């Protein structure tokens, strides 16, 4: 038996009023290659009106002692308030007011093609890290990746950009949201940052993936 398509019985958006994301609820049946249909079932996933995909940026600098990458520590209320200890299979080792990540941001609807991805990456680097880079300097690190295909259709586009002079950093302006308050940046050796992903000092999957892609890219 092969599933060849889905029959959409109903399609609704739940909870979009005044929010950043919502839940799209589909009632579906699987369409099989023999012409039969499955029982009706519910498929819920998160939707984001501002943009479906996101760009992830490994900002790096060639130092005398090797490649260093820029890390950003910013607020993550979803982790701070969404991980009730009584519901966790393994207790968290620390509270998560902030999380260490690389630069990333939503690709908006007018960011079209690879040029649009590069442009958005450059805008996010200036906004979140305080460095002005040219979109043409942004490199795509292979194919995109779906971080959570069971609950969200978002694809991460993995990119990198080199900063020649780390001292050229200006105070990051953020996007104007209170969620950007208190964010800080720091440099870490690339190999140390990847090792920190394994030990749990850095616990962000997109950051580990783009840092590993960067190391492979620079080794060519």
N, C-alpha and C positions, 0 to 999 in steps of 0.2 A: 504493500500500500504506500502510495506517495501522496503527499499534500501538495496540491497545485495552486491553491489560492485560498482566500478567505471570503466568506459571505458576511457583509456587514448588516446586521439587523437593526442596530441603533448606534448612534454616535453623539455623545453629549460632552460638554465641558463643565466641570464642577469646580466652583470656588475661585473663579477668575476675578471677581469684583474686588478692586483695590489691592490686589496682590501682585507678586512678582512671578509666581508660577501657579499652575492649576493642574487638575487631574482630568485627563481625557478618558472617558469610559466608553468602551466599545462592547457591544454584545455581538458575538461572532459565532459562526460555524466554520469548521474546516471543510474545504472542498477537496474531495479525493479524486484520484485519477480514474477510478471506476465509475464516477458519477454520483457516488453516495456522499452524504453529509454527516458531520459529527453532531453530537448534541450541542445545543446552545451553551456558550460559556461567556464569562466576563473577563475582559482584559483591561486593566487600568495602567496608565502610564503618565508620567509628569510631562507637561508641556510648558514652554516658556515663550510668551508672545514676542519678546524682544529679539530672539534669534534662536535657531535650533542648535547650531554648532558653537564650539569655542576654540580659541587658539591658545596654545601653551608655548611659552617662550623660555628657552634656556639662554639667559644672558651670561656671556662668558668673557674672560679677560686672560690673555697670555702673560703670565707672570714669570719672573726669572726662575722660580722654583716649580713651574708647571701651570696648568690651566686652573683657573679659579672660576666659580660660578656664583651668581647672585641668588641669594635666598631671601624670602620675604616672610615675616611673621605678622599675621593679621588676624582679626577677630573672626571666629566661626561660631556664631550663636547656635547653629543647628547641632553642632557637636556638644556644646556646653549644656544645652537644654533638652536635647533629643536622645540622650543615652542614659536612661534611668538605670542605675546599678542593678536593680532587682530583675531586669530583663536581659542582662548581658550573659553570654555563655562563659566568658572569661573576664574578670574585672579589669577595667582600665587601670593602667599604671599611674595615671595622673589626670587631673581635670583638663578640659580642653577649652579654655577661654580663647586661646589663639592656636594657630597651626602654622607650621613652617611649610612653605610652598615656593614654587617658582612663580614668575609672572604669568598671568593667564587672564583671559577675558572673553566675553561673549562676542561672537561674530554677528554683526547686525545685518539687517536685510539688504542694505545697500553695499555691503562688502561682497563683491562678486568676483569669482574666479581666484586664481592664485595671487593675482595682484591685490585683490581685496583682502585676502588673508594676510599678506605681507603688510599692507597698510594698517590693518587692525592690530597686528603684532607690534608695529612701531608705535602706534598710539597708546597701547597698553604699557609698553616699556616706559614711555614718558610719564604716563599717568601714575603707574604703580611704583616705578623705580627711580624716576627723576633723570633718566638719560634720554637725550635726543638722538635717535638713530634714523637712518634713511630706510624706507621700505625696501628699496632695492638691495640693501645689505642683509635682509632677513632671508635665511635659508630654510627650506622645507626639509625635514628629516624623515623622508620616506612617507609611507601611506598613513592615513589617519587611523584612529582606533576608537571603538565604542567602549566606554568605561563601564556602563551599566545597562546593557541592552534589554534586560528584563523589566526595567522600570523607567527608562528614559531613552529617547531616540538620539540623544546628543552624540556627536562625533568630535573627538579631540583632534585638531590639526597641530602636529608637533613641529616646532620651529626652533631656530637658534639665531642669535645675532651677537657679533663680537663688539665689545666696547674697548677702544684703544686706550683711553685715559680714564681710569676709575675716579679720579679726582674731579672730573667734569660733572659729577652728579649734582643736580639741583634738588631742592626739597620736593618730594613727590606731592602732587596736588590731589591725587585720588579722584573719585568721580562725584564728590560732593555729598556722598551718603555718610551718615554717622557710622555705618559699618566699616568705613575706611579709617576711622579715628585710631590713633595710636599705633598704626602699622610701622614697622621698622625693616630695614634691609641690612644684609651683611654678606660678606664674601667668604666662600669656603673652597678649599681645594676640591676639584671635581671627583677624584677618587675617594676622598674623605666623605663627600656628600653622598655618593652612591653607597659607601659602607654604612653611613648613618641611616640610609633607607632600610638596610638589612637589620640593623640593630634596634631600630625603632625610634631613634632620635628624630628622624624625618618619617612621617607616617602618611604621606600623600602619594597615591599611586601614580597620578599623572606626572608628578615631579620625578619619581624614580624612572619612569618610562622615558621621559624626554632626556634625562641626564645620561641614561644608558645609550640612547640613540646618539647623543652628542659625542660621547666617548668613542663610539664605533665610527662615527663620521670623521672625527679628528685623527683617528688612527689609520685612515686610508692613505 
